[in-house]
Structure formats: C-alpha cells, structure tokens
Amino acid sequence: MNGEDPRVREAGTYAVDYRDGSVGEVMGCEGGLVQLRPIGGGREWDCPPAAVGDAEPGDVLRAKVQQLNRQVQARPR
C-alpha cells in the first residue's frame, strides 16, 4: 500500500476497476485518482480509489490471455 489510502495499490501491481471489471497495472496516483494502464500497454485511465481492488492471479492471467489473443488476431495473414 502507499501509506496514504489503503485502497490505492503500489505502482507496478495489478488492480481491478470495479466499475467495469477491467484489470490494469497501477501506474501511480494523480489528483486523488489511481492511474491504471491496460495489460499489454495502451492508454491509461483514471479510477477513484474506492473503485479499485486487488486483482486476483486468475484475473491478471485472463487479461493477459485476452491481450495475446488480440495481438494474434491483428497479425496479417
């Protein structure tokens, strides 16, 4: 935890945005909001600390597999 708000996770850990179930990597906290980045990269989004929770290993694995599937499907054949 970051010592300020127990709901805000450390940068580099994975968290779930309870608003829509998205899993992301915690990038930091800015303006009282947690910044999450999609697994595999992409545009960060802001999430209120009350809507952030620990990502279970299965949640992270599922998000990584979904990202890999998107990459494979996007490859030219």
C-alpha positions in Angstrom: 0.0 0.0 0.0 1.1 3.6 -0.4 0.6 4.7 3.2 -2.0 7.3 2.3 -5.1 5.5 1.2 -5.2 1.7 1.8 -7.3 1.2 -1.3 -4.5 2.7 -3.6 -2.1 0.0 -4.7 1.6 0.3 -5.3 2.8 1.2 -8.8 3.6 -1.9 -10.8 0.9 -4.1 -9.1 -2.3 -5.1 -10.8 -5.7 -3.9 -9.8 -9.3 -4.3 -10.8 -11.5 -1.3 -11.7 -14.8 -2.4 -10.1 -16.8 0.0 -12.3 -16.4 -2.3 -15.3 -14.2 -5.2 -14.2 -11.1 -4.0 -16.2 -7.8 -5.2 -15.0 -4.8 -2.9 -15.2 -1.3 -2.2 -14.0 -1.2 0.5 -11.4 1.0 3.4 -12.7 0.5 5.8 -9.9 -1.9 8.2 -8.3 -2.6 11.7 -9.6 -5.1 14.2 -8.3 -6.5 11.7 -5.9 -7.2 9.2 -8.7 -5.5 5.9 -9.3 -4.0 5.6 -12.8 -4.3 2.2 -14.4 -2.8 1.0 -17.7 -4.2 -1.9 -19.7 -2.2 -5.1 -19.5 0.0 -5.2 -22.6 0.1 -1.4 -22.8 -2.2 1.3 -24.0 -3.9 4.4 -22.8 -4.1 4.9 -19.0 -7.4 5.6 -17.3 -8.2 7.2 -14.0 -10.2 5.4 -11.3 -11.4 6.6 -8.0 -9.6 4.8 -5.1 -13.0 3.5 -3.8 -13.5 1.6 -7.1 -10.1 -0.1 -7.1 -9.3 -3.5 -5.7 -6.7 -6.2 -5.8 -6.6 -8.2 -8.9 -6.6 -12.0 -8.3 -3.9 -14.0 -10.2 -6.7 -15.5 -12.4 -7.9 -12.0 -13.3 -4.5 -11.0 -14.4 -3.9 -14.2 -16.4 -7.3 -13.8 -18.1 -6.4 -10.2 -19.1 -3.0 -11.3 -20.4 -4.5 -14.1 -22.5 -7.1 -11.7 -23.9 -4.3 -9.3 -24.9 -2.4 -12.1 -26.6 -5.4 -13.2 -28.5 -6.0 -9.6 -29.7 -2.4 -9.4 -30.9 -2.6 -12.8 -32.7 -5.9 -11.8 -34.4 -4.4 -8.4 -35.5 -1.5 -10.1 -37.3 -1.6 -10.0 -41.1 -2.0 -13.5 -42.6 
